[in-house]
Amino acid sequence: MKNNFRKILNTIFPILIGVFFIYLTLKDTNKEIREEIIINFKQADYIIILISISMAVISHIIRAIRWRVMLIPMNYNPKTINLILSVFISYISNLAIPRSGEVLRATIVNKYEKIPFSKGFSTIVIERFIDLIILFIIIIFAMILNFELINSFLKIEKFNFITILIILLTLSSSIIFFRIIYRSENQYLIKFKIFLNEFKEGLMSTYKIKKKSYFLSLTLLIWILYVGMFYVMKWSMIETANLSLESILLAFTVGALSISISNGGIGIYPYLVSQVFVFYGIEYDASLSFGWILWTSHTIVVIVLGAISFFILPLFNMKSKRH
């Protein structure tokens, strides 16, 4: 009963967050602003939008290639096309149910490439962990570039003694917590300990990758394309064409974090991105238009490619079996 309730909550809650931010958007806009947004959609440079979309699609393909690099050391040789199609399918799945795409990817390679679900899923967890590190580095870099803006907004002048004390206490508590887990005989804590050990083993398996520099290059290329597809979009509208790199990076990190909160960032992504640009002096209607144009165009492509992949995947593998 509790598990069913948890599943329902995990599905509905992100949707409610998206609905809430759509409500905020509607509340903060009047008829005139909404008409301006429609005009901005019509007048946007769709060649730039196409370039941005192309960069996103290429990044998804590279993600699949990088995944293959992770699977090869485990003595598997999956077809690249199957991995690409599974990545496209995972993105459309995440639009419906957050984080379901990762499970679906592992299920697909299990069915068509005979890779055990646990092994396929462990590589996806490692992949996401590595991406989280890269995102964290970008967030730190964006905060450094935007320190004055963040400083004025949060009224933080410098680290004081209390701040340092809180950090030290947090670190100490974490160390004590993990020591308790590893020494405890409680069945629930033992299960958690097993999970931590398996995760650590999975993480260590990345050292088996022979072409580490190739793997790292693919990872960096994915994130360069992610930032690039966001950056080039500033030229899709006259009002945002002169935005600085620091403003773009800050908006990018805010947008990236919002995607994990609701289904594909629906509602929350355009709203939060627009709030960042408003801080940089861009009119609210233009800021909101940018967010909605970016989110809508990329979401449509995710839906189209995901739907096509659902159709092509079984047909391709049926044809492969015949040969």
Secondary structure, 3 states (H helix, E strand, C coil): CHHHHHHHHHHHHHHHHHHHHHHHHHHHCCHHHHHHHHHHHHHCCHHHHHHHHHHHHHHHHHHHHHHHHHHHHHCCCCCHHHHHHHHHHHHHHHHHCCCHHHHHHHHHHHHHHCCCHHHHHHHHHHHHHHHHHHHHHHHHHHHHHCHHHHHHHHCCCCCCHHHHHHHHHHHHHHHHHHHHHHHCCCHHHHHHHHHHHHHHHHHHHHHHCCCHHHHHHHHHHHHHHHHHHHHHHHHHCHHHCCCCHHHHHHHHHHHHHHHCCCHHHCCHHHHHHHHHHHHCCCCHHHHHHHHHHHHHHHHHHHHHHHHHHHHHHHHHHHHHHHC
